[in-house]
Amino acid sequence: MSTFEGIPTAAFRFYEELEENNNREWWLEHKKTYDAEVREPLTALLAELEPEFGPAKIFRPNRDVRFSQDKSPYKTAQGAFATSKEGVGFYVQISADGLLIGGGYHSHTPAQLARFRAAVDAPASGEELQQIVDAVAASGFAIEGEKLKTVPRGFDKDHPRAELLKHKSLSAGVEVGEPDWLSTPAAREEIAARWETLRPLVEWVSEHAAP
């Protein structure tokens, strides 16, 4: 297993070029670059973070174009998700825009969604989540996730946590771009520190919404 040495600048340039050349021929010509500059550094990073944050899955680079009008065959970003429970965990993504770091709750079966809403509604657990979300936002993360336009049926439209009740999924992310530390081994600690900021959110949804 290779030691993580940072995410090279070439990884981001790879995606800049892919955005202009999203076809199979170009990909095959540059597959070695993808493996060496994107996949291998990301694999090494996630292996080193696994003891703290759980095993990670690197997403496939191919797009599912079966039901899409856009037939571009490849994703213009490489994402990975570290998790100990299905649909809940920590996210990292490489693209032409740089590095994105995030985490939260991405899976929502009807049963999970019902548990999530009940926990948001309950004063103790709901107020705890509100404090966590406020702290995460104050740390520079954008609060994200699929949301309804209105408070779901069965809950007061003036509920003190109305905005949280609208969420069908709940996550937070921050785009850090290409800081100087990104191409060095220090990137491991920088990413780990941001994931630690998100740990209370991940642990809350693990307890109250995950299977």
C-alpha positions, -999 to +999 in steps of 0.1 A: +000+000+000+014+034-010+019+063+014-002+093+009+019+122-004-008+147-013-032+152-042-012+164-071-021+195-092-022+172-122-054+157-108-073+189-111-058+197-146-070+162-156-106+172-149-102+206-166-092+187-198-119+160-193-146+187-193-134+197-228-128+161-240-155+139-225-153+110-248-141+074-247-111+080-269-096+108-248-103+088-216-084+057-228-055+079-240-053+095-205-063+065-183-028+062-169-030+098-158-063+092-140-049+061-123-016+078-112-028+113-104-064+108-092-073+073-081-040+062-065-035+093-043-072+092-033-069+055-024-039+061-003-056+090+015-087+070+023-067+041+035-049+063+061-082+079+072-101+046+075-092+039+111-107+072+122-136+075+098-145+041+084-140+023+051-144+043+020-158+037-015-144+055-045-172+060-069-170+048-105-158+074-130-184+063-156-217+080-158-250+061-160-263+076-192-293+052-198-319+078-188-300+110-194-301+133-223-265+141-216-246+111-230-211+122-218-196+090-206-175+102-177-181+121-145-163+154-143-155+148-106-141+119-086-159+114-053-155+090-024-176+083+006-163+070+040-190+054+061-197+030+089-235+030+082-253+029+049-259+064+035-242+082+064-206+094+064-178+116+051-173+128+015-144+141-005-144+151-042-118+161-067-128+182-098-116+211-119-127+234-092-104+218-066-112+198-035-146+196-019-150+182+017-183+172+032-204+147+051-238+139+064-269+118+055-275+109+019-299+079+020-336+082+029-359+052+028-394+061+040-386+045+074-353+064+077-371+097+068-398+090+094-372+084+121-353+115+111-384+138+112-395+123+146-360+131+160-360+166+146-395+171+161-386+158+196-373+187+217-341+171+231-328+155+199-341+182+177-325+210+197-293+191+197-293+188+159-301+225+155-270+234+177-248+210+156-260+224+123-255+260+136-219+251+147-211+234+114-224+264+094-204+288+116-173+268+107-177+276+071-197+247+058-228+251+036-258+232+049-272+211+020-294+182+011-326+175-006-355+196+008-392+201+005-405+235-002-428+234+028-429+217+062-441+181+057-476+171+066-483+164+102-460+192+115-468+228+124-457+252+097-444+274+125-423+246+141-391+260+157-371+236+135-392+240+104-362+243+081-347+210+094-380+192+090-380+201+053-348+181+048-351+147+031-314+144+034-290+165+054-253+172+046-227+199+048-199+207+024-171+232+018-151+239-013-115+245-004-101+249-039-064+242-044-046+254-012-009+250-010-012+221+015-033+200-009-003+186-028+016+177+003+011+150+030-004+177+052-036+173+032-044+142+053-046+163+085-064+192+069-091+169+055-093+149+088-098+181+107-127+192+086-143+157+088-139+160+126-159+192+125-187+172+107-185+142+131-212+155+154-236+158+124-227+124+111-230+108+146-264+124+151-279+111+119-262+077+125-281+075+157-314+089+147-319+081+110-295+054+097-306+018+095 
